[in-house]
Amino acid sequence: MKIAILGAGAMGSGIAQVASTAGHKVVLCDIHDAALERSSKKLDKIMNRLVEKGRVTREKADNIIAGIQYTTKMEDFADCGLLIEAVVENLDIKKKIFKQLEVIMAPDAILATNTSSLSVASIAAACENAGRVIGIHFFNPAPLMKLVEIIPAIQTDTKVVEQARSLIDAWGKITVLAKDTPGFIVNRVARPFYGEALRIYEEGLSDPATIDWVMKELGGFRMGPFELMDYIGNDINYTVTETVFRSFWYDPRYKPSFTQKRLSEAGYLGRKSGKGYYDYSENAVKPEPNKDKILGEKILWRILVMLINEAADALYLNIASREDIDLAMTKGVNYPKGLLKWADEKGIQTCVDAMDALHHEYLEDRYRCSPLLRKMAREGECFF
């Protein structure tokens, strides 16, 4: 099957590399010649590095490079069996594109969006045959990150779900099935990792360097929340937070942070701008964390219990299965263990008590305990 990728940014280029590595012919389209040129040069660089490290042979690398055709014309998608759209996160733009693509592509071709937070149903509604539209959400960088969320819209045909999932599985990815709700699994469940860390910082309880140290050293997370926001880009992370908040009808649990908004407005976007929560200039001195373990354990548990509560609510609302929720968090954002498994280890009643204590302290709906956790504690149940 020939694969069509729309958008030659980091995500689209990464997906094109994955598809070509799996042996498909790929057509990568972007309206900007410069983006296509950048994508091509970057792939050459990546492949040369992999050859140098002995990860792939020169022949395999050359085949991956040759497997991708670069174009500025969507008409070149005509003979492709699957399209994955990876353009800007704007619903109107995506709907317009899908309307155009439906005419260009064969009637049995699958049309997929790589959106991380927009409604797949809304995108599908732009098409006459909405049944062939699905969400296939890769994580950045696509060649390295194993997880892919498969998101059927309410209109998506069952056969399309099966075809899309088995194809992405064949690419060596780990797929999870998610309901078409804001943020799907990962971007929904992970909100407190950033949101609660920001809240702790805004309250003056700790600083970014300390919170990051806590989450890595005491929690076992690969990156701290502030490091991760700087890596993702504060503009992108803020936009996703704002989108999820708005999409959930302004539920206080997903409320964005003024700190992040101001950093975005100031252009302090993180690594890509040279400054974010940290200074990335050449002679910058990295701030030292406060390594007080008592304070650290309090910070870790507050963020962790909020994550556990969010994961429990995702299960309660049938966003995904318990297995897929834990798999999504370990493979999609490299959490040291699944949150529901973590809840079992900590004790469900302990989680309920912690959420109730936060709610009692702040009297904010942000800290409401998931009904599922409360029911499980009452009945003495575990997730696994």
C-alpha positions as CSV (number, residue, x, y, z in Angstrom):
1,M,0.0,0.0,0.0
2,K,1.2,3.5,-0.9
3,I,1.0,5.9,2.0
4,A,0.1,9.7,1.8
5,I,1.4,12.1,4.4
6,L,0.2,15.7,4.5
7,G,2.5,18.2,6.3
8,A,6.3,18.0,6.2
9,G,6.9,19.3,9.7
10,A,8.6,17.3,12.4
11,M,5.6,15.0,12.9
12,G,4.7,14.4,9.2
13,S,8.4,13.8,8.3
14,G,8.7,11.4,11.2
15,I,5.6,9.4,10.2
16,A,6.9,9.3,6.6
17,Q,10.2,7.8,7.8
18,V,8.3,5.2,9.9
19,A,6.1,4.2,6.9
20,S,9.1,4.1,4.5
21,T,11.1,2.0,7.0
22,A,8.2,-0.5,7.1
23,G,8.6,-0.9,3.3
24,H,5.9,1.4,1.9
25,K,6.2,3.9,-0.9
26,V,5.4,7.2,0.7
27,V,4.2,10.5,-0.8
28,L,5.0,13.4,1.5
29,C,3.2,16.7,0.6
30,D,3.5,20.2,1.9
31,I,2.5,23.5,0.3
32,H,6.0,25.0,1.2
33,D,9.0,23.8,-0.9
34,A,11.3,24.9,2.0
35,A,9.5,22.5,4.4
36,L,10.0,19.6,1.9
37,E,13.7,20.5,1.4
38,R,14.2,20.6,5.2
39,S,12.5,17.3,5.6
40,S,14.6,15.6,3.0
41,K,17.9,17.0,4.3
42,K,16.9,16.0,7.9
43,L,16.1,12.4,6.8
44,D,19.5,12.2,5.0
45,K,21.2,13.3,8.2
46,I,19.2,10.8,10.4
47,M,20.0,7.9,8.0
48,N,23.7,8.7,7.8
49,R,23.9,8.8,11.6
50,L,22.1,5.4,11.8
51,V,24.5,3.9,9.3
52,E,27.5,5.3,11.2
53,K,26.1,3.7,14.4
54,G,25.5,0.4,12.7
55,R,21.8,0.5,13.3
56,V,20.9,0.1,9.6
57,T,22.9,-0.9,6.5
58,R,23.7,1.7,3.8
59,E,21.4,-0.2,1.4
60,K,18.5,-0.1,3.9
61,A,19.1,3.6,4.5
62,D,19.2,4.4,0.8
63,N,15.9,2.4,0.3
64,I,14.2,4.4,3.1
65,I,15.3,7.7,1.6
66,A,14.3,6.6,-2.0
67,G,10.9,5.4,-0.7
68,I,9.7,8.9,0.0
69,Q,8.4,11.2,-2.8
70,Y,8.2,14.9,-2.0
71,T,5.5,17.0,-3.6
72,T,3.5,20.2,-3.3
73,K,0.5,18.7,-5.0
74,M,-2.2,16.8,-3.1
75,E,-3.3,15.3,-6.5
76,D,-0.2,13.0,-6.2
77,F,-2.1,11.2,-3.4
78,A,-4.6,9.7,-5.9
79,D,-3.2,6.1,-5.8
80,C,-2.5,6.0,-2.0
81,G,-4.5,3.7,0.2
82,L,-4.0,5.6,3.5
83,L,-3.6,9.3,4.2
84,I,-2.2,10.6,7.5
85,E,-2.7,14.4,7.9
86,A,-0.2,16.2,10.1
87,V,-0.8,19.9,9.6
88,V,-1.5,22.7,12.0
89,E,-4.0,22.1,14.9
90,N,-6.8,24.1,13.4
91,L,-10.2,22.5,13.0
92,D,-11.3,24.7,10.1
93,I,-8.1,24.1,8.1
94,K,-8.3,20.3,8.7
95,K,-12.0,20.2,7.7
96,K,-11.2,22.1,4.5
97,I,-8.3,19.7,3.7
98,F,-10.4,16.6,4.3
99,K,-13.1,17.9,2.0
100,Q,-10.5,18.3,-0.8
101,L,-8.8,15.0,-0.1
102,E,-12.0,13.0,-0.3
103,V,-12.4,13.9,-4.0
104,I,-8.7,13.2,-4.8
105,M,-8.3,9.8,-3.1
106,A,-9.9,6.5,-4.0
107,P,-13.2,5.7,-2.4
108,D,-11.8,2.9,-0.3
109,A,-8.7,4.9,0.9
110,I,-8.5,5.6,4.7
111,L,-8.3,9.2,5.7
112,A,-6.6,9.7,9.0
113,T,-5.8,12.7,11.1
114,N,-2.8,12.9,13.5
115,T,-4.6,15.5,15.7
116,S,-3.6,15.4,19.3
117,S,-6.6,17.2,20.7
118,L,-9.3,18.1,18.1
119,S,-12.6,16.2,17.6
120,V,-12.2,13.5,15.0
121,A,-16.0,13.5,14.5
122,S,-15.9,17.1,13.5
123,I,-13.1,16.5,11.0
124,A,-15.0,13.4,9.6
125,A,-18.2,15.5,9.3
126,A,-16.5,17.5,6.5
127,C,-16.6,14.3,4.3
128,E,-19.4,12.8,2.4
129,N,-18.2,9.4,3.5
130,A,-17.3,10.1,7.1
131,G,-17.0,6.3,7.8
132,R,-13.5,6.2,6.3
133,V,-12.1,8.9,8.6
134,I,-10.2,8.0,11.8
135,G,-7.7,9.5,14.2
136,I,-4.2,8.0,14.2
137,H,-2.2,9.9,16.7
138,F,1.6,9.4,16.7
139,F,3.9,10.9,19.4
140,N,6.9,13.0,18.7
141,P,9.5,11.9,17.5
142,A,7.4,9.4,15.6
143,P,10.3,7.0,14.6
144,L,11.3,6.6,18.3
145,M,8.0,6.7,20.2
146,K,6.3,3.3,20.2
147,L,2.8,4.4,21.1
148,V,0.1,5.3,18.6
149,E,-3.5,6.2,19.7
150,I,-6.2,4.9,17.3
151,I,-9.3,7.1,17.7
152,P,-12.5,6.1,15.8
153,A,-15.0,8.9,15.4
154,I,-18.6,7.9,16.0
155,Q,-19.0,7.8,12.2
156,T,-15.9,5.5,11.6
157,D,-16.6,2.1,10.1
158,T,-15.5,-0.9,12.2
159,K,-13.6,-2.3,9.2
160,V,-11.6,1.0,9.0
161,V,-10.7,0.7,12.7
162,E,-9.4,-2.9,12.2
163,Q,-7.5,-2.0,9.0
164,A,-5.8,1.1,10.5
165,R,-4.9,-0.7,13.7
166,S,-3.4,-3.8,12.1
167,L,-1.4,-1.6,9.6
168,I,0.1,0.5,12.4
169,D,0.8,-2.6,14.4
170,A,2.7,-4.0,11.4
171,W,4.9,-0.9,11.5
172,G,6.2,-2.1,14.8
173,K,4.1,0.4,16.9
174,I,2.1,-0.3,20.0
175,T,-1.5,0.8,19.4
176,V,-4.2,1.7,22.0
177,L,-7.8,2.4,21.3
178,A,-9.2,5.6,22.6
179,K,-12.6,7.3,22.6
180,D,-13.0,10.5,20.6
181,T,-12.9,12.9,23.6
182,P,-10.5,15.9,24.1
183,G,-6.9,14.8,24.6
184,F,-7.8,11.1,24.0
185,I,-5.8,9.1,26.5
186,V,-2.3,10.6,26.9
187,N,-2.9,14.3,26.5
188,R,-5.9,14.0,28.8
189,V,-4.4,11.9,31.6
190,A,-1.1,13.8,31.5
191,R,-2.6,17.2,32.2
192,P,-1.8,17.2,35.9
193,F,1.8,16.4,35.3
194,Y,2.1,19.9,34.0
195,G,-0.9,21.6,35.6
196,E,-0.3,20.5,39.2
197,A,3.5,21.2,38.9
198,L,2.7,24.7,37.7
199,R,0.2,25.2,40.5
200,I,2.8,24.2,43.1
201,Y,5.2,26.6,41.5
202,E,2.6,29.5,41.4
203,E,1.8,28.9,45.0
204,G,5.5,29.4,45.8
205,L,5.8,26.0,47.4
206,S,8.7,25.1,45.1
207,D,10.7,26.0,42.0
208,P,11.0,24.3,38.6
209,A,14.5,22.9,39.2
210,T,13.3,21.3,42.5
211,I,10.0,20.0,41.1
212,D,11.9,18.5,38.1
213,W,14.5,16.8,40.4
214,V,11.6,15.4,42.6
215,M,9.8,13.8,39.6
216,K,13.0,12.3,38.2
217,E,14.9,11.2,41.3
218,L,12.1,10.3,43.6
219,G,9.3,9.5,41.0
220,G,11.4,7.8,38.4
221,F,10.1,9.9,35.5
222,R,12.4,10.4,32.6
223,M,12.0,14.1,32.5
224,G,10.6,16.7,34.9
225,P,7.4,18.7,34.0
226,F,9.3,22.0,33.4
227,E,12.0,20.3,31.3
228,L,9.4,18.5,29.3
229,M,7.3,21.7,28.7
230,D,10.5,23.5,27.5
231,Y,11.2,20.5,25.3
232,I,7.7,20.3,23.8
233,G,7.5,24.1,23.5
234,N,5.5,26.2,25.9
235,D,3.4,27.6,23.1
236,I,2.4,24.1,22.0
237,N,1.8,22.8,25.5
238,Y,-0.2,25.9,26.4
239,T,-2.4,25.6,23.3
240,V,-3.1,21.9,24.0
241,T,-4.0,22.8,27.6
242,E,-6.3,25.6,26.5
243,T,-7.9,23.4,23.8
244,V,-8.6,20.6,26.4
245,F,-9.9,23.1,28.9
246,R,-12.3,24.7,26.4
247,S,-13.4,21.3,25.0
248,F,-14.3,20.1,28.5
249,W,-16.6,23.1,28.9
250,Y,-14.1,24.8,31.2
251,D,-13.8,22.0,33.8
252,P,-11.5,23.5,36.5
253,R,-9.3,20.3,36.4
254,Y,-7.9,21.4,33.0
255,K,-7.5,25.1,33.8
256,P,-4.5,26.6,32.0
257,S,-1.8,28.4,33.9
258,F,-1.1,32.2,33.7
259,T,2.6,31.4,34.1
260,Q,2.6,29.3,30.9
261,K,0.5,31.9,29.1
262,R,2.9,34.7,30.0
263,L,6.0,32.6,28.9
264,S,4.3,31.9,25.5
265,E,3.4,35.6,25.1
266,A,7.0,36.6,25.9
267,G,8.4,34.2,23.4
268,Y,10.0,32.1,26.1
269,L,9.1,28.9,24.3
270,G,11.8,26.6,25.8
271,R,14.6,24.9,23.9
272,K,13.6,26.1,20.5
273,S,13.7,29.8,21.5
274,G,16.7,29.5,23.9
275,K,14.7,30.3,27.0
276,G,11.8,28.9,28.9
277,Y,11.6,27.8,32.5
278,Y,15.4,27.4,32.0
279,D,18.0,29.4,30.1
280,Y,19.5,27.4,27.3
281,S,22.2,30.0,26.3
282,E,25.8,28.8,26.1
283,N,27.1,30.1,29.4
284,A,23.8,29.7,31.4
285,V,24.2,28.3,34.9
286,K,21.6,25.6,35.7
287,P,19.7,26.3,38.9
288,E,20.3,23.9,41.8
289,P,17.3,22.0,43.2
290,N,16.4,21.8,46.9
291,K,17.0,18.1,47.7
292,D,14.9,18.0,50.9
293,K,13.3,14.6,50.7
294,I,10.3,15.4,53.0
295,L,9.3,18.3,50.7
296,G,10.1,16.2,47.7
297,E,7.8,13.3,48.8
298,K,4.9,15.8,49.3
299,I,5.4,17.3,45.8
300,L,5.6,13.9,44.2
301,W,2.5,12.5,45.9
302,R,0.5,15.6,45.1
303,I,1.3,15.4,41.4
304,L,1.0,11.6,41.3
305,V,-2.3,11.3,43.0
306,M,-3.7,13.9,40.6
307,L,-2.5,11.8,37.7
308,I,-3.9,8.6,39.2
309,N,-7.3,10.4,39.7
310,E,-7.3,11.5,36.1
311,A,-6.4,8.0,34.9
312,A,-9.2,6.5,37.1
313,D,-11.7,9.0,35.6
314,A,-10.7,8.1,32.1
315,L,-11.5,4.5,32.9
316,Y,-14.8,5.5,34.6
317,L,-15.9,7.4,31.5
318,N,-14.9,4.5,29.2
319,I,-12.2,6.5,27.3
320,A,-10.1,3.4,27.1
321,S,-9.5,0.0,28.8
322,R,-7.5,-0.1,32.0
323,E,-4.7,-2.0,30.1
324,D,-4.6,0.6,27.3
325,I,-4.6,3.5,29.8
326,D,-1.5,2.1,31.6
327,L,0.1,1.1,28.3
328,A,-0.5,4.6,26.9
329,M,1.2,6.4,29.8
330,T,4.2,4.1,29.9
331,K,4.8,3.9,26.1
332,G,3.4,7.4,25.1
333,V,5.1,9.6,27.7
334,N,7.5,7.1,29.3
335,Y,6.0,7.0,32.7
336,P,7.9,4.7,35.0
337,K,4.8,2.5,35.6
338,G,1.1,2.6,34.7
339,L,-0.9,5.0,36.8
340,L,-3.7,2.4,37.7
341,K,-1.0,-0.1,38.7
342,W,0.6,2.6,40.8
343,A,-2.8,3.3,42.4
344,D,-3.0,-0.4,43.4
345,E,0.4,-0.2,45.0
346,K,-0.3,3.0,46.9
347,G,-3.8,1.8,48.0
348,I,-7.0,3.0,46.6
349,Q,-8.2,4.4,49.9
350,T,-4.9,6.3,50.3
351,C,-5.6,7.9,46.9
352,V,-9.2,8.8,47.9
353,D,-7.9,10.3,51.2
354,A,-5.3,12.4,49.4
355,M,-7.8,13.8,46.9
356,D,-10.3,14.6,49.7
357,A,-7.6,16.4,51.7
358,L,-6.7,18.5,48.7
359,H,-10.4,19.3,48.1
360,H,-10.9,20.2,51.7
361,E,-7.9,22.5,51.6
362,Y,-8.7,24.3,48.4
363,L,-12.5,23.8,48.1
364,E,-12.0,23.7,44.3
365,D,-13.7,21.3,41.9
366,R,-10.2,20.8,40.4
367,Y,-9.5,18.4,43.3
368,R,-12.7,16.3,43.2
369,C,-12.1,12.6,43.6
370,S,-13.1,10.3,40.8
371,P,-16.3,8.4,41.6
372,L,-14.6,5.2,40.5
373,L,-11.8,5.6,43.1
374,R,-14.4,6.2,45.8
375,K,-16.5,3.2,44.8
376,M,-13.5,0.9,44.6
377,A,-12.2,2.1,48.0
378,R,-15.6,1.4,49.5
379,E,-15.8,-2.1,48.0
380,G,-12.1,-3.0,48.6
381,E,-11.3,-3.4,44.9
382,C,-8.1,-3.0,42.9
383,F,-7.6,-2.1,39.2
384,F,-5.5,-5.3,38.6
